C-alpha cells in the first residue's frame, strides 16, 4: 500500500468528528451552563468542521490526534492498531510529511446515540492528493464519547470502500444464477444459458445459445441491470448474428415468472418485438417461451416452450 493510500485510511475518522457537536480541538469544552462560551448546536457543528479542516490543511498532527481520547485507538484497513494520542500523532506526523497539501472529503451516513454520552458514527471518505490525481476512498465506523462536555473518538475502525452496487435489486433473480441446459439438449431444437454476477454486483451477465441436436446454432450475450430512474430491471442483448435488443423485466407476485418486454433489431434491419416469458418450475428447472411476437409490425406465431434444467 502506498503512503498516500495509508493517508486516506488514517484521516477518515478524524474528519467525521468535525460534524459532531463539540468545541475547540484539544481543549475542554465550555461548561454547559456557560452560555457566553457555549455555541448553539448548529454553530458548534460548523465551527468544529472549520477547525478540523484548518488542522488538516496545515498538516497539524497534534491537533488531529487531539480528536481522540487520551487512550483511544485507531485500526486501519490492514488491521494495524494505533493506541493512544501519542502513537496516533506520530502516525499523522509521518503521513502529513509525505503527503503535503492533500484534501479530505467526508460524508457521514449515520449517527446513532448510545445513551447520553456515547454515539456510533458511520461514513465514507475521499482523500485527494495535492495537485489532483486519483482519490483514495474508505469507510469508517467510529465510537464517540462525551468527556468534560466535549466529544472525542474512543475508537475508529476503517474498512475497504466498496463501489456502489445494485445487487439488492436482483435478489428475486438470484435463482437464475448458474448454468442451464435444455432437457432435450441432444434431441431437436433446444438451448443453453448461463447467468453470473458481473464485478461489484451491478449486473448479471448471461451467455445463451439456441441448439439443434446438441450443437449451438445461434446465440449471444445479455447484460441485466437496474434502471435507477424508472426503478425497474432492464437488459441489453447482443446477438451473434449481428442484431441487438433491449428488454424491460416485470415479475409476477412470487417472482417465479418474469416477462421480458423486448424490442430488437436484426442484422438485416427488421424490427422485432416480443414478450419472453421465463418461469421457475423449481430450483433446478425453468421454462422459456417467446410470445406476442411481431416482425416489422406483422404478427408471428409464438415460439415453443423450451424446458431447461440446471446443469450439473
LINRAVEN-V461302 format. One record per pair of residues at least 4 apart in sequence whose C-alpha atoms are under 6 Angstrom apart, sorted by the first residue. I is the first residue (numbers start at 0). J is the second residue. D is the distance in Angstrom with one decimal. If there is no record, write none. Layout:
i: (I | I)
j: (J | J)
d: (D | D)
This chain:
i: (4 | 6 | 7 | 7 | 11 | 17 | 17 | 18 | 19 | 20 | 20 | 20 | 21 | 21 | 21 | 22 | 25 | 28 | 28 | 29 | 29 | 33 | 38 | 38 | 43 | 52 | 54 | 58 | 60 | 60 | 60 | 61 | 64 | 64 | 64 | 66 | 67 | 67 | 67 | 68 | 68 | 68 | 69 | 69 | 70 | 71 | 71 | 71 | 72 | 72 | 72 | 72 | 73 | 73 | 73 | 73 | 74 | 74 | 74 | 74 | 75 | 75 | 76 | 76 | 81 | 81 | 82 | 84 | 91 | 95 | 100 | 101 | 101 | 101 | 102 | 102 | 103 | 103 | 104 | 104 | 105 | 105 | 106 | 106 | 107 | 107 | 108 | 108 | 109 | 109 | 110 | 110 | 111 | 111 | 112 | 113 | 113 | 116 | 116 | 117 | 117 | 118 | 118 | 119 | 119 | 120 | 120 | 121 | 121 | 122 | 122 | 123 | 123 | 124 | 124 | 125 | 125 | 126 | 126 | 127 | 136 | 137 | 137 | 138 | 138 | 138 | 139 | 139 | 140 | 140 | 141 | 141 | 142 | 142 | 142 | 143 | 143 | 143 | 144 | 144 | 145 | 145 | 164 | 164 | 164 | 165 | 166 | 166 | 176 | 176 | 177 | 177 | 178 | 178 | 178 | 178 | 179 | 179 | 179 | 179 | 179 | 179 | 180 | 180 | 180 | 180 | 181 | 181 | 181 | 181 | 182 | 182 | 182 | 184 | 184 | 185 | 185 | 186 | 187 | 187 | 188 | 188 | 189 | 189 | 190 | 190 | 190 | 191 | 191 | 192 | 192 | 193 | 193 | 194 | 194 | 195 | 195 | 196 | 196 | 197 | 197 | 202 | 202 | 203 | 203 | 204 | 204 | 205 | 205 | 206 | 206 | 207 | 207 | 208 | 208 | 208 | 209 | 209 | 209 | 209 | 210 | 210 | 210 | 218 | 218 | 219 | 219 | 219 | 220 | 220 | 221 | 221 | 222 | 222 | 223 | 223 | 224 | 224 | 224 | 225 | 225 | 226 | 226 | 226 | 232 | 233 | 233 | 233 | 234 | 234 | 235 | 235 | 236 | 236 | 237 | 238 | 238 | 241 | 242 | 242 | 242 | 243 | 243 | 244 | 244 | 245 | 245 | 246 | 246 | 246 | 247 | 247 | 248 | 248 | 249 | 249 | 250 | 250 | 250 | 251 | 255 | 255 | 256 | 256 | 257 | 257 | 258 | 258 | 259 | 259 | 260 | 261 | 261 | 261 | 262 | 262 | 263 | 264 | 264 | 265 | 269 | 270 | 270 | 271 | 271 | 272 | 272 | 273 | 273 | 273 | 274 | 274 | 274 | 275 | 275 | 276 | 276 | 277 | 277 | 278 | 278 | 279 | 280 | 280 | 283 | 283 | 284 | 284 | 285 | 286 | 286 | 286 | 287 | 287 | 288 | 289 | 289 | 290 | 292 | 292 | 293 | 293 | 293)
j: (135 | 94 | 126 | 135 | 124 | 47 | 48 | 44 | 44 | 40 | 43 | 44 | 43 | 149 | 150 | 28 | 65 | 148 | 149 | 36 | 37 | 37 | 42 | 43 | 47 | 56 | 59 | 95 | 88 | 91 | 92 | 88 | 84 | 87 | 88 | 151 | 71 | 151 | 152 | 151 | 152 | 153 | 83 | 84 | 83 | 83 | 153 | 154 | 81 | 82 | 83 | 154 | 80 | 81 | 154 | 155 | 78 | 79 | 80 | 156 | 79 | 157 | 157 | 158 | 86 | 87 | 86 | 88 | 95 | 99 | 129 | 127 | 128 | 129 | 126 | 127 | 125 | 126 | 124 | 125 | 123 | 124 | 122 | 123 | 121 | 122 | 121 | 122 | 120 | 121 | 119 | 120 | 118 | 119 | 118 | 117 | 118 | 144 | 145 | 143 | 144 | 142 | 143 | 141 | 142 | 140 | 141 | 139 | 140 | 138 | 139 | 137 | 138 | 136 | 137 | 135 | 136 | 134 | 135 | 134 | 160 | 159 | 160 | 157 | 158 | 160 | 156 | 157 | 155 | 156 | 154 | 155 | 152 | 153 | 154 | 151 | 152 | 153 | 150 | 151 | 149 | 150 | 199 | 200 | 201 | 201 | 200 | 201 | 194 | 195 | 193 | 194 | 192 | 193 | 309 | 310 | 191 | 192 | 193 | 308 | 309 | 310 | 191 | 307 | 308 | 310 | 189 | 190 | 306 | 307 | 306 | 307 | 308 | 189 | 213 | 212 | 213 | 212 | 211 | 212 | 210 | 211 | 209 | 210 | 208 | 209 | 210 | 207 | 208 | 206 | 207 | 205 | 206 | 204 | 205 | 203 | 204 | 200 | 203 | 202 | 203 | 223 | 224 | 222 | 223 | 221 | 222 | 220 | 221 | 219 | 220 | 218 | 219 | 215 | 217 | 218 | 215 | 216 | 217 | 218 | 214 | 215 | 216 | 238 | 239 | 237 | 238 | 239 | 236 | 237 | 235 | 236 | 234 | 235 | 233 | 234 | 232 | 233 | 234 | 231 | 232 | 230 | 231 | 232 | 248 | 246 | 247 | 248 | 245 | 246 | 244 | 245 | 243 | 244 | 243 | 242 | 243 | 266 | 264 | 265 | 266 | 263 | 264 | 262 | 263 | 261 | 262 | 259 | 260 | 261 | 259 | 260 | 258 | 259 | 257 | 258 | 254 | 256 | 257 | 256 | 278 | 279 | 277 | 278 | 276 | 277 | 275 | 276 | 274 | 275 | 274 | 272 | 273 | 274 | 271 | 272 | 271 | 269 | 270 | 269 | 295 | 294 | 295 | 293 | 294 | 292 | 293 | 290 | 291 | 292 | 289 | 290 | 291 | 288 | 289 | 287 | 288 | 286 | 287 | 285 | 286 | 285 | 284 | 285 | 308 | 309 | 307 | 308 | 307 | 305 | 306 | 307 | 304 | 305 | 304 | 301 | 302 | 301 | 298 | 299 | 297 | 298 | 299)
d: (5.9 | 5.7 | 5.2 | 5.7 | 5.6 | 5.2 | 4.2 | 5.4 | 6.0 | 5.8 | 5.4 | 5.0 | 6.0 | 5.0 | 5.5 | 5.1 | 4.6 | 5.4 | 5.1 | 6.0 | 5.7 | 6.0 | 5.6 | 5.3 | 5.9 | 6.0 | 5.1 | 5.4 | 5.3 | 5.1 | 5.1 | 5.6 | 5.5 | 5.9 | 5.1 | 5.4 | 5.5 | 5.1 | 4.4 | 5.6 | 5.8 | 5.7 | 5.5 | 5.3 | 4.1 | 5.1 | 4.5 | 5.6 | 5.5 | 4.4 | 5.7 | 5.0 | 5.7 | 5.2 | 5.8 | 4.8 | 5.6 | 5.4 | 4.4 | 5.0 | 5.5 | 5.0 | 5.1 | 4.9 | 6.0 | 5.9 | 6.0 | 5.8 | 5.8 | 5.7 | 4.8 | 5.6 | 4.3 | 4.8 | 5.6 | 5.2 | 5.8 | 4.6 | 5.7 | 5.1 | 5.9 | 4.5 | 5.5 | 5.3 | 5.9 | 4.1 | 5.6 | 4.8 | 5.7 | 5.3 | 5.7 | 4.4 | 5.4 | 5.2 | 4.3 | 5.0 | 5.0 | 5.6 | 4.9 | 5.4 | 4.3 | 5.9 | 5.1 | 5.7 | 4.7 | 5.6 | 5.1 | 5.7 | 4.5 | 5.7 | 5.6 | 5.7 | 4.3 | 5.5 | 5.3 | 5.5 | 4.6 | 5.4 | 5.1 | 4.6 | 5.9 | 5.4 | 4.4 | 5.8 | 5.4 | 5.3 | 5.6 | 4.5 | 5.9 | 5.3 | 5.7 | 4.4 | 6.0 | 5.6 | 5.2 | 5.5 | 4.6 | 5.6 | 5.6 | 5.5 | 5.3 | 4.4 | 5.9 | 5.6 | 5.1 | 4.9 | 4.9 | 5.8 | 4.7 | 5.5 | 5.6 | 5.2 | 6.0 | 4.3 | 5.9 | 5.4 | 5.6 | 5.1 | 5.9 | 5.6 | 4.5 | 5.1 | 4.3 | 5.3 | 5.6 | 5.9 | 5.3 | 5.2 | 5.8 | 4.2 | 5.8 | 5.1 | 6.0 | 5.5 | 5.1 | 4.5 | 4.2 | 4.7 | 5.3 | 4.7 | 5.7 | 4.5 | 5.9 | 5.1 | 5.6 | 4.3 | 4.9 | 5.7 | 5.5 | 5.6 | 4.2 | 5.3 | 5.4 | 5.6 | 4.4 | 5.5 | 5.4 | 5.7 | 4.6 | 5.3 | 5.6 | 5.4 | 4.8 | 5.9 | 5.0 | 5.8 | 4.7 | 5.7 | 4.9 | 6.0 | 4.6 | 5.3 | 5.6 | 5.8 | 5.5 | 3.7 | 5.6 | 5.8 | 5.3 | 5.9 | 4.9 | 4.1 | 5.4 | 5.8 | 5.4 | 5.5 | 4.1 | 5.0 | 5.7 | 5.4 | 5.6 | 4.2 | 5.4 | 5.3 | 5.8 | 4.2 | 5.8 | 5.4 | 6.0 | 6.0 | 4.7 | 5.4 | 5.3 | 6.0 | 5.3 | 5.6 | 4.6 | 5.7 | 5.7 | 5.2 | 5.9 | 4.6 | 5.5 | 5.0 | 4.4 | 5.2 | 5.7 | 4.8 | 5.4 | 4.2 | 4.5 | 5.6 | 5.6 | 5.6 | 3.8 | 5.7 | 5.6 | 5.6 | 5.2 | 4.2 | 5.5 | 5.2 | 5.8 | 4.6 | 5.5 | 5.3 | 5.2 | 5.8 | 4.3 | 5.6 | 5.7 | 5.0 | 5.7 | 4.2 | 5.8 | 5.3 | 5.7 | 4.6 | 5.3 | 4.9 | 4.6 | 5.6 | 5.3 | 5.9 | 5.8 | 4.5 | 5.1 | 5.7 | 5.0 | 5.2 | 6.0 | 5.7 | 4.9 | 5.7 | 4.6 | 5.7 | 5.3 | 5.8 | 5.1 | 4.3 | 5.8 | 5.1 | 5.7 | 5.7 | 4.4 | 5.6 | 5.2 | 5.7 | 4.6 | 5.4 | 5.2 | 4.4 | 5.3 | 5.0 | 5.5 | 4.9 | 5.8 | 4.4 | 5.3 | 5.5 | 4.6 | 5.9 | 5.8 | 5.1 | 4.7 | 5.9 | 5.1 | 4.6 | 6.0 | 5.3 | 5.1 | 4.3 | 5.4)
